[in-house]
Amino acid sequence: MNFTRLAPVALASLLLLTACPEKKSTTEETTTAPEQPSTPKAPAFNADSAYTFTAKQVAFGPRVPNSSAHVKTGDWIVQKFKALGLSVKEQPFTAMAFDGKMLRSRNIVAQYQPQAARRIAIFTHWDTRPFADKDKTKKNAPLDGASDGASGVGIALEMARVLAAQQGDAAPGVGVDFILFDSEDYGYDSSTQGEKENLLARQEANGESSWCLGSQYWAKHMLPTNYKPSYGILLDMVGAKDAKFSREELSRQQARDVVDKVWNTASQLGFSDFFLFNDSYGITDDHVYTNQAGVRTIDIIDHVPVGDEYFPAYHHTTQDNMSIIDKRTLKAVGQTVLTTIYGE
């Protein structure tokens, strides 16, 4: 996964200036949490289950497009959603990577209560980066992507499991769509891959990116067709110990009410050590393209709340394995998002 700080003009127009990977951030503002209404009642999110779902993906091996591990993991995700009773559709596509490789990919859409008119979208990506280019000793090694990819899917699957178990009045008043993007993390990072040629440089100059290929495809070929949920929440790097989530700029610009709703809910639930009331710079992530497609989307992403380095130390290194995954982080994110949905 690769991100860059977005300038104000780019944020306003939702156009990208540079490639995803160079994610730079400085905290812009810190505020206190406002007084809030009572917390909606929601079923319990099981962090043990989310952890197991995360570990299962990692056990397949690096989920790099065109690999057997990638195919097996995708098949397993589809079967899990179907086994839970959700309506599942696959969106196969082929995309060219920055190095010219053609990536056989698929987005996965699983719908809970597909008949409900009002809907909420939960976005995440399920692939892994093919090289740990930020690793000091294993720059060309594939990585597990335990937090960067698997944790978001693990939380999505556990939310789906919890929701599927609710009957009658215990079900939320909205439908939920779990939309998993592929080929998000196969992009060009000029800070670590400067010796390589970015064959997608011309497209990037036109507002596209070598990153987030699945969400770019989905934005142009929306599934479901003419999809118009009330809003979307992107889960990215949501499983690491001591994760920090600040209020990212594009999220605030496009869906400030949703940002406030999620962060206030986290505060009510006692998770303010994760969900910081800090405002951070905009970054390039899948939510850029879902917003372009007309779905007001916020990004919950682990990043350093102060200083010049946006990403945590494990980002795009072999350290991103199950040893950094913390059940309390999974609980904080999963319970917060689940409770937010029950507040609709």
N, C-alpha and C positions, 0 to 999 in steps of 0.2 A: 504494500500500500504506500502511496506516495502523496504528499501534500505540499502546497505552497501557500504562503500568506497571500490573501487577496487584497488588492488595493481597493479603496472606497468606490472608485469608478467601476471597477470590475464587479464588485458586489452589487452595485445598483443595477447593472445590466446582466448580471449572472454570466459574464464571459470570463474565460480563464486567461491569465497572462502568461503562465509558465507551467511546467510539468508538476504533477502531484507531489513528488517526493520531498522537496525542500521545504519542510514544514517549519516555519519559524513563527514564534509567538512571544508576545509580551503582554502581561496582564494590563488591561487598560483602566479598569475601574473595579473597585470593591465596594459592595453595599451590604447592608444588613437585610436579613429576611423580613418581609412585611408580615403583619398579622394575617392569619389565614382562617378560613372556615374549618369546620370539623372534617376529619379525614374520612373519605368514602370507605365503606366496608367492602373488603375484597377477600377472596380465599387466599390461603397461605401459598407462597411460592416456595418450592422445595429446592434448596441450594444443593443438596446431595444429588438429587436427580439431574439438575443442570450440570453439575460437575461430571457425572457419569456420561451424559450426552456429549460433553466437550471432550472427555478422554477417549470416547469411542471414535470420534472423528480423527483425533491425533493418531490413534492406533492403526489406522489404515495407511499411514505414511503421509508425506507431504502431498497436499492436494493441488498439485501443479497441473494445469490444463494439458491434455494429451497423454497423461500418465494413467496407468491402471488404477493407482490409488485414487486419483481424481474421479474416475468413472465409478469405482466401488463406493466411494463416499457419497457421491450424488445419488446413486441408486438407493443407498441406505437411508438418506434423508427423505427421499420421496416415499419410501416404504413406511418410515416412521410416521410421517404426516398422514398417510392413508390409513395406517393401523389405528390412529387416533380418531378416525372418522371425518377428517377434513377433506374438502374437495381440492384435488391437486392437479395442476397443469404445469407442463414443462415447456420452456421456450428455448429450443435449440438455436444456436447461431454460430457462425464462424467469424472471428475477428483477427485482423493482423496486428501482431505485437510490434513494438518499436524496433525489434531486431529482425523483422521480416517473417517470423514464424507465424503460421496460421493456427490459431488456437480453437480447437473444437470445444465449444462451451455450451452451457445451458443455464438459464435463469429458472428458478423454481418458485411457483406461486401456490400457496396453500391457504384456502379460505375457511374460516370458522363462521358459522351462521351465514352462509352465502346469500340467503334470502333477505337479510336485513338491509334496509335502504341506506341507513347511515353507517359509515364504515371508518375504521382506523387502520392505517398501514404501519406495519413493523418491518423495517428494512434492515438487512445486514448482508455481508458477503461471505461466501463459503469456500473460496479458493485460497491458496497460499502463494506467497512470493517464491519464485524458483531459485533465488540466490540470496544469501545472507550478506548483501553487499556492504552493510554497515558493521559486519563482524570483523574484529581486528585480526583474527587468525584463520577464519574459514569463509572468506568473502564469496566464494563460488559454491558453497554448500547450500542445499535446500534447507528450509526451516519448517518446523512443526506448525507454526502459526496457531499456537494454543490460545493466546489472547487475541491476536490479530486474525480473526476469522472464526475459529472454532467456538470461542466463548459466546459470540453473538448468536450463532446457530444454536448452541446449547441452551441459551436463555429462551430463544424463540420456541424451541421444541418443548421446553418445560412449561412455558406459558400456554402452548397449545394443549399439552396434556392436562393442565389444570382447568382450562376453559372447557375442554371436552367432557370433563367430569361433572360440570355444573348443569343441573336440570331445572326447568321451569323458572320460577322467580329468582333462582340463584344465578342464572346466566346474566351477563351484562346486557345493557340495552342497545348495544351496537355490534356489528359484525367486525371481525378482525381478519386482515389479510397479511400473511407472513410472506414477504417477497424477498427471496434470496438471490443476490446478484453473483455472477461468475466473472472470472477474469478481471477482477478489480485490482489485483496486486502485481500484475505483470507490466510494469511501466519503467520509464527511463528516469533515473535520478542523476542529474548532472554533477552533483557533489560527490558521488561515489562511482559513477560510470562514465566519467568524462572522456575516457579513451575509446568509448564506443560511439557509433553513429546512431542517432535517433531518426529512424526513417519516417516517424510520424511528426516531425518538427513542423512541416507545413500545415498539417491539420491543427496542430496546437496553436499556430498563429491565427487560425480561424475560429478559435474558441473551443476546440475539442481538446482531447488529452490522450496521452499514451496510457494513462491510468483510468480506472473506473469504466472499463470497456463494456461490462455487462449492463450497468445503469445507463450508459449512453445509448446502447442498443434498445433497452427497454423504453427509454424516453421517446424514442422514435417509433416504437412498435408496442404501444402500451397493452399490457395484459393484466387484468381484463380490459377489453376494448372500451374506450371512452371512460376510463377509470377516474372517479372523482370522490375520493375519500375526504372526510373532514380535515384530516391532517395526517402526517407521517412522522415516525420516530425512527431515526437511523441508529443502530447499535454497532459500534466499531471499537474494538480493543476494550472490552468491558469485563475482563475476567482477572486482571492481574492484582496482586497484593498491593494495597495502598494506592489504588487508582484514584485519579483526580479528574473531575469533570467540571470544566468551566463553561460559561454561557457564550458559545461561539457566535461570532458576529453575523454571519449569513443567517444562522438560525434566528437570531434576534430580529434581523431585518425582515425576514419572510414570515415568521410565526412567533412573534414575541409572546402572545397569549399562551401558546403551547409551552414555550420555554418556562414562563412563570408557573404554569400549572404543574409541570414536571418537577421543577426545582422546589416549589412550595410543598408538593406532596412528599418529596424526599426529606425535606426538613421536618415535616410532621411525623414521619416514620422514624426519625432519628438517624438519618443518613447524611447529614450535612458535612461530615468529614470526607465524604466522597463527592457530593454535589455542592461545589463551592459557589457562593454568591459573588463570583468574579466574572468580569466580562473580558473575553479574549478575542484576538484577531480572527478574521475569517480564514478558512482553510479550504482546500480543494478536496472534496470527498464525494461519495455517491449522492449526498443531498444536493449538490450543485445541480445535478441533472434531473433529480426528481422535482426540484423546485422549478427548473426550466420546463418540465412537463406539466406544470400547473398543480402539483401536489405540495402544499405547504409543509415543509419538512424541517425538523431540527436534528442536530447531530449530538449524540452522547458519545464522546470519544475521550479516551485516556490521554491526557497530555500534561506536560509540566506547567504549573500555573504561574511561574515566574522565570525570568531570564530569557536568553536568546534561543535556547533549544526547545523546540515544541514537543518533541517525542521523548518518551521514557527510554531508559538505557537498553531495554530489550528489543526495541523496535528494529525490525529487519536484521536481527541477529539470531544465532542459534540459541540464545538465551530464552527465546520465546517458545518455551516448552511447558509441560505440565507442572514443573517445579515452581513456576511463578503464579499458577492459578490459585485463587483464594475463594473459598466458598462464601465468605462474608461479602466480597465484592459482587459475586454472582447474585447473592440475596439482595443486596442494596439496589442493584439495577433491575432485577426481575420483579421484586416486590413493588418498587416505585412505579414501573411502567404498568404492571398489572393493576395496581390501585388507581393509577391515572385513568385507565380504560374504564374501570368501574365507577369513576366519577362522571362519566358521560351520560 
